[in-house]
Amino acid sequence: MGSDLKKYNTVIIGGGASGLMCACRLAYNRMTGIAVLERNTKPGKKLLMTGNGRCNVTNDELDISLYNTDDPSVLASVMDKYPVSDTKEFFGQVLGVSLISKGELVYPRTLKGITVLEQMIRYLGSHDVDMITDFHVTKIADGFVINDSIMTDNVVIAGGGASYPKTGSDGSSYKLISSFVSSSDIIPAYPSLVQLNVRETDIRKISGERINSRVTLVIDREEVASETGEMLFTDYGVSGICIMQLSGILNRYRMKGIKTASVVVDMFPDMTPEKLSAEVERRGGKLNGLLLSDIADVVLSRKGDVISNLKSFVLTITGTRDLDSAQVTGGGIKLSSLTEGLMIKSHPGLYVTGEAVNVDGPCGGYNLQWAWSSALSCADDISGRSR
Ligand SMILES: Cc1cc2nc3c(=O)[nH]c(=O)nc-3n(C[C@H](O)[C@H](O)[C@H](O)COP(=O)(O)OP(=O)(O)OC[C@H]3O[C@@H](n4cnc5c(N)ncnc54)[C@H](O)[C@@H]3O)c2cc1C
């Protein structure tokens, strides 16, 4: 069998954000014998979905403390060494992707994720990196031998997490990793940045309606976090960026064990109760012109004082949507099991990057930035070890 094996220096499993970036950096470092193995017919399926197709590449005001991980100090080392500014420079100077900022959010100038993907693929094509698609990695044997057909000195598991499995990242990263580490090195995957299910059924009547609000997450009667932004009512509960941001926090509390959770929606965060009360009085107790009439009907049909219901519209959380709907996966291989170069400490030459690692952040470019930074760190580590 041995002589039939195709040989590479580095094989990257997964042609998503982190796998492609890792390959680009290896090529930039003049490494040869690089292959990307992607199970789909084309790479970058999830990348094209990001930011509603616009691809929120990173965040100019990135705050490292907002990431969730088991090892904040390794995370800080990686992010300090490969910060937003360096990533933007690599995109601009090396990959030729022109970026623009909208507030703190950074996008390709074209506002299309396809520009990011095309430029990466072009770069790989012009640097002799093999892009092997329709290749589903199911086995990494010691050595490293992949699917009994490829032999390589280094392996990068960049197969993503387990959210939006239809994009190809269906949790197979964890299966591949688990043959090399013990189960205590992997935190089981859970949905992070996900919609919330709620008990109250009255909001089904306003499914599809959006409202600008301040939403506070209350756990065991304590306010633990608030977000302001557009919230969407749905058949099952609530969605929108502000809800997604709170869901990650909720999930982490749930893992520790909680009794009750709710979101309290302030539909008029810009008005004091007194000012709102005067406005409602001016309208003869009606909410016309203040709220969409179907939302107003739901608020007015609730028991209790109208102003309290407008300022503190309570929705009892019964759970979150599952991984199929989550934008990001929490959990994965513990960062504490990896070096700063993202190599599994106990297995020289075996690396894990991107969402497969136990690092997840809020909306706003944080998760792609982790994919880029972890990939850059990994590629430089491989390059350094190979010289
Ligand atoms: C709808 C949506 C919108 C998002 N928007 C943003 C945003 O605007 N900004 C942001 O920062 N983040 C966003 N994210 C999160 C971001 O997309 C991910 O965190 C990021 O793509 C993770 O990169 P990755 O390379 O680790 O994994 P992925 O991008 O998931 O790539 C993994 C790749 O590996 C392949 N693969 C998996 N297993 C195997 C295997 N066994 N063999 C071969 N190939 C395999 C998959 O097919 C896939 O192509 C969004 C996510 C979703 C779902």
The ligand as an SDF file (V2000), in Angstrom:
LIG
                    3D

 53 58  0  0  0  0  0  0  0  0999 V2000
  -25.4870   31.9530    8.4540 C   0  0  0  0  0  0  0  0  0  0  0  0
  -24.1370   32.2640    9.0390 C   0  0  0  0  0  0  0  0  0  0  0  0
  -23.6460   33.5590    8.9890 C   0  0  0  0  0  0  0  0  0  0  0  0
  -22.4110   33.8670    9.5750 C   0  0  0  0  0  0  0  0  0  0  0  0
  -21.9330   35.1470    9.4630 N   0  0  0  0  0  0  0  0  0  0  0  0
  -20.7230   35.4530    9.9910 C   0  0  0  0  0  0  0  0  0  0  0  0
  -20.1680   36.7610    9.8290 C   0  0  0  0  0  0  0  0  0  0  0  0
  -20.7110   37.6110    9.1130 O   0  0  0  0  0  0  0  0  0  0  0  0
  -18.9780   37.0210   10.4490 N   0  0  0  0  0  0  0  0  0  0  0  0
  -18.3250   36.0900   11.1970 C   0  0  0  0  0  0  0  0  0  0  0  0
  -17.2900   36.3980   11.7620 O   0  0  0  0  0  0  0  0  0  0  0  0
  -18.7960   34.8210   11.3050 N   0  0  0  0  0  0  0  0  0  0  0  0
  -19.9620   34.4810   10.7210 C   0  0  0  0  0  0  0  0  0  0  0  0
  -20.4210   33.1940   10.8020 N   0  0  0  0  0  0  0  0  0  0  0  0
  -19.5570   32.1600   11.4610 C   0  0  0  0  0  0  0  0  0  0  0  0
  -18.4280   31.7200   10.4810 C   0  0  0  0  0  0  0  0  0  0  0  0
  -18.9860   31.4380    9.2220 O   0  0  0  0  0  0  0  0  0  0  0  0
  -17.7040   30.4790   11.0060 C   0  0  0  0  0  0  0  0  0  0  0  0
  -17.2850   30.6780   12.3300 O   0  0  0  0  0  0  0  0  0  0  0  0
  -16.4960   30.1490   10.1200 C   0  0  0  0  0  0  0  0  0  0  0  0
  -16.9150   29.8750    8.8080 O   0  0  0  0  0  0  0  0  0  0  0  0
  -15.7170   28.9560   10.6710 C   0  0  0  0  0  0  0  0  0  0  0  0
  -14.6780   28.6620    9.7800 O   0  0  0  0  0  0  0  0  0  0  0  0
  -14.0600   27.1990    9.7180 P   0  0  0  0  0  0  0  0  0  0  0  0
  -13.0660   27.2190    8.6190 O   0  0  0  0  0  0  0  0  0  0  0  0
  -13.6320   26.7650   11.0480 O   0  0  0  0  0  0  0  0  0  0  0  0
  -15.2680   26.2500    9.3200 O   0  0  0  0  0  0  0  0  0  0  0  0
  -16.2210   26.2320    7.9850 P   0  0  0  0  0  0  0  0  0  0  0  0
  -16.2370   27.5850    7.3600 O   0  0  0  0  0  0  0  0  0  0  0  0
  -17.4620   25.6270    8.4510 O   0  0  0  0  0  0  0  0  0  0  0  0
  -15.4400   25.2740    7.0170 O   0  0  0  0  0  0  0  0  0  0  0  0
  -15.2530   23.9030    7.2630 C   0  0  0  0  0  0  0  0  0  0  0  0
  -15.1030   23.1850    5.9210 C   0  0  0  0  0  0  0  0  0  0  0  0
  -14.6430   21.8720    6.1390 O   0  0  0  0  0  0  0  0  0  0  0  0
  -15.3530   20.9800    5.3200 C   0  0  0  0  0  0  0  0  0  0  0  0
  -15.3370   19.6620    5.9760 N   0  0  0  0  0  0  0  0  0  0  0  0
  -15.8900   19.3470    7.1740 C   0  0  0  0  0  0  0  0  0  0  0  0
  -15.6260   18.0690    7.5110 N   0  0  0  0  0  0  0  0  0  0  0  0
  -14.8810   17.5740    6.4680 C   0  0  0  0  0  0  0  0  0  0  0  0
  -14.3120   16.3010    6.2290 C   0  0  0  0  0  0  0  0  0  0  0  0
  -14.4430   15.2970    7.1050 N   0  0  0  0  0  0  0  0  0  0  0  0
  -13.6290   16.1100    5.0700 N   0  0  0  0  0  0  0  0  0  0  0  0
  -13.4820   17.1160    4.1720 C   0  0  0  0  0  0  0  0  0  0  0  0
  -14.0140   18.3530    4.3620 N   0  0  0  0  0  0  0  0  0  0  0  0
  -14.6870   18.5760    5.5030 C   0  0  0  0  0  0  0  0  0  0  0  0
  -16.7330   21.5780    5.2100 C   0  0  0  0  0  0  0  0  0  0  0  0
  -17.4200   21.1330    4.0790 O   0  0  0  0  0  0  0  0  0  0  0  0
  -16.4100   23.0770    5.1800 C   0  0  0  0  0  0  0  0  0  0  0  0
  -16.2490   23.5280    3.8490 O   0  0  0  0  0  0  0  0  0  0  0  0
  -21.6430   32.8450   10.2060 C   0  0  0  0  0  0  0  0  0  0  0  0
  -22.1410   31.5460   10.2390 C   0  0  0  0  0  0  0  0  0  0  0  0
  -23.3540   31.2380    9.6470 C   0  0  0  0  0  0  0  0  0  0  0  0
  -23.8500   29.8230    9.6660 C   0  0  0  0  0  0  0  0  0  0  0  0
  1  2  1  0
  2  3  1  0
  2 52  2  0
  3  4  2  0
  4  5  1  0
  4 50  1  0
  5  6  2  0
  6  7  1  0
  6 13  1  0
  7  8  2  0
  7  9  1  0
  9 10  1  0
 10 11  2  0
 10 12  1  0
 12 13  2  0
 13 14  1  0
 14 15  1  0
 14 50  1  0
 15 16  1  0
 16 17  1  0
 16 18  1  0
 18 19  1  0
 18 20  1  0
 20 21  1  0
 20 22  1  0
 22 23  1  0
 23 24  1  0
 24 25  2  0
 24 26  1  0
 24 27  1  0
 27 28  1  0
 28 29  2  0
 28 30  1  0
 28 31  1  0
 31 32  1  0
 32 33  1  0
 33 34  1  0
 33 48  1  0
 34 35  1  0
 35 36  1  0
 35 46  1  0
 36 37  1  0
 36 45  1  0
 37 38  2  0
 38 39  1  0
 39 40  1  0
 39 45  2  0
 40 41  1  0
 40 42  2  0
 42 43  1  0
 43 44  2  0
 44 45  1  0
 46 47  1  0
 46 48  1  0
 48 49  1  0
 50 51  2  0
 51 52  1  0
 52 53  1  0
M  END
$$$$
